[in-house]
Amino acid sequence: MPTRIYNPMAFEAAEKLGYIGISEGEFDAVILTTECGIPTVGVPGVDTWAKHKEWRLLFDGFESVLIFRDQDEPGLKLAQRIMSDVNNARVVNLPGKDPNETFLKHGREAIRHAAGL
């Protein structure tokens, strides 16, 4: 079974807003999209991203691509790879280890503030 980006419906909402989020994993994408109002897709890690060079093309034309990275070595590697592949991409530095933990400990507005929204 082929690997796909999680939550492709985020692209439709993001078109209207001009920005889209990228997270590592499905659950963070769900939290960011449904609880924080930031349309976000989930990718399964740096190795998968590297194998799908066509994915970078999906993010062309957005004013801003927000990378919500996990605060670990794989999260750093994924963020660096996306930054090198996607124009207008920037890392959102969160106070928690990932978007889910940040949401649970600090709430929706802390994430939106960190993202500049």
C-alpha positions in Angstrom: 0.0 0.0 0.0 1.5 3.4 -1.0 2.3 6.0 1.7 0.2 9.1 1.5 0.1 12.5 3.2 -2.5 12.5 6.0 -5.4 14.9 5.9 -5.2 16.1 2.3 -8.5 18.0 2.9 -6.3 20.6 4.7 -5.2 21.9 1.3 -8.7 23.2 0.5 -9.0 25.2 3.7 -5.4 26.4 3.4 -6.0 27.8 -0.1 -8.5 30.2 1.4 -6.1 31.2 4.3 -2.8 31.3 2.4 -1.0 29.1 4.8 -0.8 25.4 5.7 0.9 23.4 8.4 3.0 20.3 8.2 3.4 18.0 11.2 5.1 14.7 11.8 2.3 12.2 12.2 -1.4 12.0 12.0 -2.4 12.9 15.5 -0.6 16.2 15.6 -2.2 17.1 12.2 -5.6 16.3 13.8 -5.0 18.5 16.8 -3.6 21.4 14.8 -6.5 21.3 12.2 -9.5 20.6 14.5 -8.5 22.2 17.8 -6.2 25.1 16.7 -7.8 26.0 13.4 -4.6 25.6 11.4 -5.1 23.4 8.3 -2.3 20.8 8.7 -1.2 17.7 6.9 0.8 14.9 8.5 3.8 13.2 7.0 5.2 10.0 8.4 8.8 11.1 8.8 12.0 12.3 7.0 12.6 9.0 5.2 9.2 9.0 3.7 9.3 12.6 2.8 12.7 12.0 1.0 11.2 9.2 -1.0 8.3 11.4 -2.2 10.0 14.3 -3.9 6.7 15.2 -5.6 5.2 16.1 -2.2 7.1 19.4 -2.1 5.1 20.6 -5.2 1.9 20.4 -3.2 3.1 23.4 -1.1 3.9 25.7 -4.0 1.9 29.0 -4.0 1.2 29.2 -0.3 2.3 32.4 1.4 3.5 30.4 4.4 4.2 26.8 5.2 4.3 26.2 8.9 6.4 23.3 10.1 5.3 22.0 13.5 8.3 19.8 14.4 8.7 17.4 17.2 11.4 18.4 19.6 13.7 15.4 18.9 16.4 14.4 16.4 14.0 12.9 13.8 11.7 16.0 14.1 14.7 18.2 13.5 15.8 16.2 10.4 12.3 16.3 9.0 12.1 20.1 9.5 15.5 20.6 7.9 14.5 18.5 4.9 11.2 20.3 4.4 12.9 23.7 4.7 15.3 22.7 2.0 12.5 21.5 -0.3 9.7 24.0 0.2 9.7 27.7 -0.4 8.2 29.9 2.3 8.6 27.1 4.9 9.4 28.0 8.5 9.6 26.2 11.7 7.2 27.0 14.5 8.9 26.6 17.8 6.5 25.3 20.4 7.0 25.1 24.2 6.1 21.4 24.3 7.8 18.3 22.8 5.2 18.2 20.0 1.9 19.9 19.0 -0.2 17.5 21.0 1.7 18.1 24.3 1.8 21.8 23.7 -2.0 21.8 23.1 -2.6 19.8 26.3 -0.3 21.9 28.5 -0.6 25.4 27.0 -3.8 25.4 24.8 -4.9 26.5 21.4 -3.7 30.1 21.7 -0.2 29.2 22.6 0.1 27.3 19.4 -1.5 30.0 17.3 0.7 32.6 18.9 3.8 30.6 18.2 2.7 30.3 14.6 2.2 34.0 14.3 -1.6 33.7 13.8 
